Amino acid sequence: EPKLVNGSALYFESDLRFILVTGIANTKPILDKFGNKNMAHHFKYLDHFRFTRYDIQSWIDTCIKLNVNAILTTRKDFIRISKVLNEKYLDTLNIRIFEIHTEVEILNSKQEELIKLIKNGMK
């Protein structure tokens, strides 16, 4: 589940309405998991998009207009967003930003094959 970015131990509530912000190539897995009735709006940007203060302000305006108090984004996007984000300003508006934590799992049957490929590539 997405973890609250400000370090709190709280987790994203499944019934919380949110806007989704993505700047990644393939949004299908995220939409499959989170694109439900609680998603009020999806801001979709190109992969590696450089977010600006104007982008963030449009998300805030949308949150206010739709009476939404949460922004959900990927960790990859949050890293870029955090360069221009003023979290204290979001706090004053009672808007929380969550980042989706993803993990890669290598199946045991393929782990040895992957290690072999990596070692061969390092020669």
N, C-alpha and C positions, 0 to 999 in steps of 0.2 A: 504494500500500500504506500501511497505517497507520504512523505514525511514533511512536517512543517519546517520551513527553512530557517526560522529564527532560533532553532536549537531546542525548542520545546519538545517535550515527550509526547505531545498530542499527535494524533494521526488523522489523516483525512477521513472525515465522516462520509459514509456511503450515501447519505441522504442530503448532503450539502450541495446547493446549487453553485455552479462555477462557470467561468469562461476558460476555455482552453487556448493556450498560446503555443504554437509549434513553428519551428524553423528547421525542420528535418526533412529528409528525402521521402521517407515512407511513414505516413501517419496511420496507416491501417491498423497496426497492432494496438496503438494507443486508442484509436477510435473504437476498436472492437471491445476494449476493456472499459473505457471511460465515456464513450460517446452515447450516453443514455439520456433519459428524460431530464436528468439534473444538469446537463450541459446546456447553458443558456446561449452560448455563442462560441464559435471557433475562429480565432485569428490564425490563418495559415500563411506562413511566409516561406520563401525559398530556403533551401538548405544553406547553412552558414550565414544566414541573414544577420546584418549588423543592426541591432535594435537601437532606437534613439529615444530620447525623452518624449518626443511627439508620439511614438508608438505606445509607450507606456501610458501617456496621458489619454490616448484613445481607449485603452483597456479600462482605465479608471472611469472615464466617461461612460463607457458601456456598462460597467459594474453598477454605477450610480443609476443609470437609466433603467436597467433591468432588475434593480434591487438585488444584486449579487454581491456576496462578500468574500469571494475566493477566486484566485487565479491559479490555474494548474498548468505546469509546464514541465518539460524534460530537464534533467540535470544538465545536459549539454547546452540547452537554451538558457537555463538559469545562469550558467557561468557567464554567458555573453550579456544577459539582461542585467546582472548584478553590477556591471561596470557603469551603468547609467541609472540604476534604480536607487531611489531614496526610500528605504524601508520605513523610516520614521514617518514620512509623509503618508505612506500606506496605512500605518498604524493609526494615525489621526483620523483616517477615513473608515477605520474598522474593516479594512480589506486585508486578507491574508494571502500570501503566495505560497504555494506548495510545489515541490519538485518531485517528479516521478523518479524513483530509484529503480534502475534496471540491473539485472544480474545476468551474466552469461554462464550457462551450465554446459560443460562438455560431458557428453555421455561416455561412460567408462569404455565402451567398445571402440570409441573414436579417439580417446585420449592418447594412446600410444601412437596412433597414426599422426596426430597433430604434433606431438613431440618430435617424431621422426622428420616431419616436414620442416619444422623450425630448425632443427639441427642441420639438416641438409642445406637449408637456405643460408646458414651462417658460415658455411665452408667457403 
